Amino acid sequence: MNLNYTPEQIAFRQEVRQWLEEHVPEAPLESFDTKAGFEQHRQWEKTLAEGNWGMVTWPQEFGGRGCNLVEWLIFEEEYYRASAPLRVNQNGIFLLGPTLMEYGTEAQKERFITRMAAGEEMWAQGWSEPGAGSDMAAIRSKAIRDGDEYVINGQKVWSTRAVYADWVFCIFRTDPDSERHRGLSFMLVPLDAPGVTVRPIPQLDGLPGFAEIFFDDVRVPVENRLGEEGQGWQIAMATAGFERGLMLRSPARFQETAKRLVELYRSHRNDILDLSIEDKVVQSYMDAESYALATYQTASRLIKGGNIGAEASLNKIFWSELDQHMHETAMSILASRAELLPQAPAAGEVGRWLDGFLFAQSGPIYAGTNEIQRNIIAERLLGMPRS
Amino acid sequence: MDFTFTDDQQLFCESVRDFLQAEVTPESVREGWDSASGRNETLWQQLVEMGLTGMLVPESHGGMGMSELDFVLLAQECGRVALPEPLVETALVAVPLLANLAEKDPRCASLLEKIAAGETRVAIGHAANNLVSDAHIADWLLLPKGDQVHLLASDQVGLTAQQSIDPSRRLFSVEWHGDDETRLASGAEGVSLLAASLNRGALGAAAQLLGLAEAMVEMTVRYTEERHQFGRPVGANQALKHLMANCAVKSEFAKAPLYRAAYTLSESPSHADFAVSHAKVAAGEAALLAAKNCIQAHGAMGYTWECNLHIFMKRAWALDKFWGHAGFHKNRLHQWLMNPNAKIGADKTFGVQG
């Protein structure tokens, strides 16, 4: 064990910090759930790509830097420290990218990863259906082979970023007689294809952060299938593993929130009446640290050839509940101002906390609800009997 | 940057685990409850032979010259079996205190050699704990008085037994009078030695708490497979799965803080307060939640003397309050967080803290 950064890692941190200082936009971008904000964020993705900072862990041939996971953590720490914009293409870079590298053909990698890394194509995720949420194997939307094409019919829902994105990755039933996990295939579909209708769904903040997608005789070439026909479930589970595992929610995000919470607490200390706040602030700081330390531990293990399986479910529960806890604490400190929208004249600095509080409500739901994660932990990590 | 234990550290831990799992069973722990001393001299000598009492004794004094980081996994294994013997307090707390004084005080040097050889037992008191554990079997006692550290022989102290809810724990109030002869350190030196002892004691308790938490969950998962109601194992019910999963989450995220605290104590002990407090609070929470959820999952059986759960549960309740309770450690963290110069934030995880 050696918990010191190497001189190379220290130099890498400096390089990241300097680049971010020179390039992070001074004014915060608009929400990427508005059309203008989405385009601003797309531009930011291009800026990142031009500096080769889009996905530092990816190989150089795909626009990355071949960084290991410790270097990735350093990059993320600097990224959140600099308050750089959120990644509008997170579905693509964190989920589909690693999936393509594992299951994609050379042609698919060349076609899709390159443009994803260049910030040119933004991705949405299309898994849930009206009748298939936590029970994802209940998927009914179909993609039926017709010569060199698949013909897609059905509906996806809760597709994050689908309103302004360019592509969606989905799983469809390619064997119409199949049931449950069998007969599903993983498909890449352009959202401007004839027969695709995207209907925005406003989220808690009123902006269309996700959408329903209707497929009406949509034709896509066979080359848009990832992996073998019938392999969709296996690939989707691998993608879900990336989502719950290390990449999606790096600890830096929560450490910066914890830091802001401590600062908020310090500045309001004399007018806080709620006796539990002191304890909650300390707990928030500790838990954000715990998550960071545990991530470094996992990263070290993975660098030495270990792997991450059902343990990812422990992470997902921990960071999502931590995020809720921190934002609840901030709202308690802000007290009667907590409900104010940023444009309210009396809002002051409260706006960001409210946004964060709203978003924190979704953490225990997306990427597999925490109830499902607890089942996975109990059955696969602890060995309790399946229901 | 490498947050993993070495192969040697892991292999040694596995051999100690195998030994403890074989020798320290619920049956053997219960036998100790009925004996006068509550301690097993044969077992102690076996621990000595494995080099465990002398792990942190410098090589020049007959020990292995190892660090808190080398010992922390072993302390976790001691918790996993609810070891009644005071191995952790001896090897991880008393020994480093004596080692810090060995240069200037030949009594300490001599004690180190005898502890490593299994010829002497030393108990240690601290202001954080009102009572001294295992004072009854100690030949010597390290005792604090303000900023002073004293060393007294067993015939120089008066002991009053204070019964604990955990029948394995043997606690004593100690009556004693120190003088120039018994004083080992005072002033700034004494303060710093006692502060370091508190951190090592808290680290040892945290490691045992984590081991206890994991042991309780493991035995409870087994029980929920065996116990059937409504025609199926009770563990098939989601409500029980979620009780156990919550314990697993708490334990998982107490590990890295524990190992970071052990590392910091080994590498820069004067900056270890916050790492240690974090570890102690996190491990205490994991153990208390495991105790609460495991007794619930056992139903009425968990409330009996016969069920082995209480061996672990009671130790967890006790150790959570020993070497600084959660309130003490959270206050240390709080005080630090209130300092506008405290280094916190995403790029500060491994910076010097405090």
Chai-1 contact restraints between the chains, C-beta under 6 A:
chainA,res_idxA,chainB,res_idxB,connection_type,confidence,min_distance_angstrom,max_distance_angstrom,comment,restraint_id
A,M1,B,Y263,contact,1.0,0.0,6.0,A-B,restraint_1
A,N2,B,D2,contact,1.0,0.0,6.0,A-B,restraint_2
A,L3,B,Y263,contact,1.0,0.0,6.0,A-B,restraint_3
A,L3,B,F350,contact,1.0,0.0,6.0,A-B,restraint_4
A,Y5,B,M1,contact,1.0,0.0,6.0,A-B,restraint_5
A,V70,B,M1,contact,1.0,0.0,6.0,A-B,restraint_6
A,E77,B,A346,contact,1.0,0.0,6.0,A-B,restraint_7
A,E77,B,D347,contact,1.0,0.0,6.0,A-B,restraint_8
A,Y80,B,A346,contact,1.0,0.0,6.0,A-B,restraint_9
A,R81,B,A346,contact,1.0,0.0,6.0,A-B,restraint_10
A,R81,B,D347,contact,1.0,0.0,6.0,A-B,restraint_11
A,A252,B,A346,contact,1.0,0.0,6.0,A-B,restraint_12
A,Q255,B,A346,contact,1.0,0.0,6.0,A-B,restraint_13
A,E256,B,A346,contact,1.0,0.0,6.0,A-B,restraint_14
A,K259,B,I344,contact,1.0,0.0,6.0,A-B,restraint_15
A,K259,B,G345,contact,1.0,0.0,6.0,A-B,restraint_16
A,V262,B,L337,contact,1.0,0.0,6.0,A-B,restraint_17
A,V282,B,K330,contact,1.0,0.0,6.0,A-B,restraint_18
A,V282,B,L333,contact,1.0,0.0,6.0,A-B,restraint_19
A,V282,B,H334,contact,1.0,0.0,6.0,A-B,restraint_20
A,Y285,B,L337,contact,1.0,0.0,6.0,A-B,restraint_21
A,M286,B,H278,contact,1.0,0.0,6.0,A-B,restraint_22
A,S290,B,F253,contact,1.0,0.0,6.0,A-B,restraint_23
A,S290,B,P257,contact,1.0,0.0,6.0,A-B,restraint_24
A,A292,B,T349,contact,1.0,0.0,6.0,A-B,restraint_25
A,L293,B,A256,contact,1.0,0.0,6.0,A-B,restraint_26
A,L293,B,P257,contact,1.0,0.0,6.0,A-B,restraint_27
A,L293,B,R260,contact,1.0,0.0,6.0,A-B,restraint_28
A,A294,B,F253,contact,1.0,0.0,6.0,A-B,restraint_29
A,A294,B,A256,contact,1.0,0.0,6.0,A-B,restraint_30
A,Y296,B,F3,contact,1.0,0.0,6.0,A-B,restraint_31
A,Q297,B,F3,contact,1.0,0.0,6.0,A-B,restraint_32
A,Q297,B,A256,contact,1.0,0.0,6.0,A-B,restraint_33
A,S300,B,D2,contact,1.0,0.0,6.0,A-B,restraint_34
A,S300,B,F3,contact,1.0,0.0,6.0,A-B,restraint_35
A,S300,B,T4,contact,1.0,0.0,6.0,A-B,restraint_36
A,R301,B,T4,contact,1.0,0.0,6.0,A-B,restraint_37
A,L314,B,V249,contact,1.0,0.0,6.0,A-B,restraint_38
A,L314,B,E252,contact,1.0,0.0,6.0,A-B,restraint_39
A,I317,B,V249,contact,1.0,0.0,6.0,A-B,restraint_40
A,F318,B,V249,contact,1.0,0.0,6.0,A-B,restraint_41
A,F318,B,F253,contact,1.0,0.0,6.0,A-B,restraint_42
A,R374,B,H242,contact,1.0,0.0,6.0,A-B,restraint_43
A,R374,B,A245,contact,1.0,0.0,6.0,A-B,restraint_44
A,N375,B,K241,contact,1.0,0.0,6.0,A-B,restraint_45
A,I377,B,A245,contact,1.0,0.0,6.0,A-B,restraint_46
A,I377,B,A248,contact,1.0,0.0,6.0,A-B,restraint_47
A,A378,B,K241,contact,1.0,0.0,6.0,A-B,restraint_48
A,A378,B,M244,contact,1.0,0.0,6.0,A-B,restraint_49
A,A378,B,A245,contact,1.0,0.0,6.0,A-B,restraint_50
A,L382,B,V221,contact,1.0,0.0,6.0,A-B,restraint_51
A,L382,B,M244,contact,1.0,0.0,6.0,A-B,restraint_52
A,M384,B,V221,contact,1.0,0.0,6.0,A-B,restraint_53
A,M384,B,G235,contact,1.0,0.0,6.0,A-B,restraint_54
A,M384,B,K241,contact,1.0,0.0,6.0,A-B,restraint_55
A,P385,B,E225,contact,1.0,0.0,6.0,A-B,restraint_56
A,P385,B,P233,contact,1.0,0.0,6.0,A-B,restraint_57
A,P385,B,G235,contact,1.0,0.0,6.0,A-B,restraint_58
A,P385,B,A236,contact,1.0,0.0,6.0,A-B,restraint_59
A,S387,B,A236,contact,1.0,0.0,6.0,A-B,restraint_60
